[in-house]
Amino acid sequence: MVRTTCNSTAAAEYPQVCKALFRRQRPGAYPADLAAREEALKQLCSVSLDIISLLSATS
């Protein structure tokens, strides 16, 4: 369970890291399609972390 939590947490942080690296390499506007994917990934990670928390609480 701990490994799954770590993987989900890392996935949740991934978009922020990508955005920072992108801006370092290419100053300017962050592409809208990447921002939309980032938001979708954040939502998926949030749901997965909530599920993991619920499963941990009932164990």
C-alpha positions as CSV (number, residue, x, y, z in Angstrom):
1,M,0.0,0.0,0.0
2,V,2.9,2.4,0.8
3,R,4.4,1.9,-2.6
4,T,1.1,2.7,-4.3
5,T,0.8,5.8,-2.2
6,C,4.3,6.9,-3.2
7,N,3.6,6.3,-6.9
8,S,0.4,8.3,-6.8
9,T,2.0,11.1,-4.9
10,A,4.9,11.2,-7.4
11,A,2.4,11.2,-10.3
12,A,0.6,14.1,-8.7
13,E,3.8,16.1,-8.5
14,Y,4.9,15.2,-12.1
15,P,2.9,18.0,-13.9
16,Q,4.5,20.7,-11.7
17,V,7.9,19.4,-12.4
18,C,7.2,19.2,-16.2
19,K,5.8,22.8,-16.2
20,A,8.9,24.1,-14.4
21,L,11.3,22.3,-16.8
22,F,9.3,23.4,-19.8
23,R,9.5,27.1,-18.7
24,R,13.2,26.8,-18.1
25,Q,13.8,25.5,-21.6
26,R,11.2,27.7,-23.4
27,P,10.3,30.9,-21.7
28,G,6.8,32.1,-22.6
29,A,3.3,30.8,-22.4
30,Y,2.7,27.3,-21.3
31,P,0.7,25.4,-24.0
32,A,-3.0,25.1,-23.3
33,D,-3.1,21.4,-24.2
34,L,-0.4,20.6,-21.7
35,A,-2.2,22.6,-19.0
36,A,-5.4,20.6,-19.7
37,R,-3.5,17.3,-19.5
38,E,-1.9,18.5,-16.2
39,E,-5.4,19.2,-14.7
40,A,-6.7,15.8,-15.8
41,L,-3.7,14.1,-14.2
42,K,-4.1,16.1,-11.0
43,Q,-7.7,15.0,-10.8
44,L,-6.9,11.3,-11.4
45,C,-4.1,11.4,-8.8
46,S,-6.4,13.1,-6.3
47,V,-9.0,10.3,-6.7
48,S,-6.4,7.6,-6.5
49,L,-5.0,9.1,-3.3
50,D,-8.5,9.3,-1.8
51,I,-9.2,5.7,-2.6
52,I,-5.9,4.6,-1.1
53,S,-6.7,6.7,2.1
54,L,-10.1,5.0,2.4
55,L,-8.6,1.6,1.9
56,S,-5.9,2.3,4.5
57,A,-8.5,3.5,7.0
58,T,-10.6,0.3,6.7
59,S,-7.6,-2.1,6.9
